[in-house]
Amino acid sequence: MSTKHFETIIAMYNRAPINEYFQPALRISEAGHAELEMAVRPEFHHVARAIHGSVYFKALDDATFFAVQSLVSDVFVLTSSFQLYFLRPVSEGRLLARGKVVSQSKRVFIAEGVLLDSRDKEVARGSGTFMPSTIQLGPELGYF
C-alpha cells in the first residue's frame, strides 16, 4: 500500500465526530500496522477514578481496525467481533495502542492489539475480526 492511502485514511479518521472528544493521534507507517495515542483525561474516569473500559476499547479497536484498513483501499472495513482483556487500571498519563494484522483471507481479517500506559506497562490486550463492507471508500467518507 502507498503512503498516500495511509495519509488519506488517517485524515478520514481525524474527521470522525467522536474523535473531537477523544482527541487521538493515529499513525500508520507500515501496511498491516497502526498506532493510536491519546492523553488520559479526568472526563474518561469512572467513579473509582480510573479510565472507563470504553476508552480501552476505543483505543484498541481503532488501532486494530486501521491496521486492517491500511491493507484495504477500495471499501470501508467493519469490526465484526472484538475480545478485550483488561489487565490494569489507568488514571493518568498517555495511552498507546498498537495494532497489527495477524491473519487475512479474502473476507476475514484478524488483528491483535496491545495497550500501553505512559510507563510502557501493558494495561490491556485485544483481538478482533474485521470484514470488508460494501461501503466504497470515497469523498462521502472523507476519503479523497
N, C-alpha and C positions, 0 to 999 in steps of 0.2 A: 504494500500500500504506500501511497505517496504521503509526504508530509502535508500536502495541500488538503488531503482528506482528513488527516488528524486535526489540522487547524480549523477546518470547517465544522467538524463535529464538536470541537471544543467551543467554538463560537455559538453553535446551536445550543449546547448545554448551558452556556452562560446566559442565554436569552430566556430560559425557563423561569417563569414567575417564582417558583418555590426557591430558586437559588438567590433571589433577592433577600430572602430571610436568612438562609444558612450561610451565604457568602463563601462557598467553597472555591478552591482553585484546582482545576483539573489539568493534568499533564499527560500527554501521550507522546512518547518518543520512539516507540517500537511497536510494530503490529502485534496484537495479542496481549499487550501490557498497558496498564493505565495506573496513574496515581492520583489521589484526591487528598487535598489538605484543607483543614478548616480549624479555626480557633474555637475553643470551648468557651461558651458564654453562659452566664448565670440563667439566661432565659431557656437554656436547654435542660436545666436541672429538674428532677422530680423532688418530692418533699424531703428526701434524705440527702439532698444537696450533691447528687452525682447526676451525670447526664442520663436522660431517659433512653431506653432501648431503641426508640425510633431513630435516634441520632446515629447509633451504631449501625442500624440497618441502612439508613440513608447513605452513609459513607461507604459501606461495603457493597451495597447494591450498585451504587453509581460507579465505583471503581471496577467491579467485575463486569457490569453492563458495558462500560465504554472500552474495556479490554476486548470484548466481543465485537462491539460496533466498529472498532478500529479495523476489523477484518471484513466488514460488510459495508459496501459502498453504494448499494442500489436501493435497499429498503431499510426501514426502521426495525430494530430488533426489540423483542419483548421479553421480559423476565417471566418465565413460566413457573418456576419454583425457586425457593431460596431457603437454605438451612443456616441458622445463625447460632454461634456458641459464644456466650458472654463469659469472659474469663476474669475480669477485674473491673471495679468501678473507676471512673474518671471524673474529676471535679474541676480541673483547670488545665491550662496549657493549650496544646495543639493536638489534633488527631491527624494521622497519616494512614490512609488506606491504600494498599497495593493490591491490584487485581491482575490475574493472568489467566489466559485460556489454557486449559489442560487437556481438552478433548474437543474434537469437532467432527461433525458429519454434515451432510447436505442440509439437514433440517434441525439439528440439535447441537448446541454448543454447551460445554460445561466450563465454568470458570471458578477459580478459587481466590479468596482474598484474605488478607490479614490486616488487622487494625492495630496501630501502634500509638502509644502516648508520647508525650514530649521527652520522656527518658528512654525511648525506644523499647519499652516493655510492651509485649503483646497483650492487648486488652480484649480482643475479640477475633473471631475467625469465622469465615462463612464460605459457602459454595452455592452456586446457583446453576440452573439450566435456563437457557435462552434460546428463543426461536425467531427466525426471520418472520416478519409480518408481511402483509400485503400493502402496507403504507409506504409509498415511494418517498425516498429522501429528495427533498426539493425545497423551493423557496417558502412554501406554506409552513414548513417545519423550521425555517431559518437556516436551511442547508443551501448555500449558494456557492 
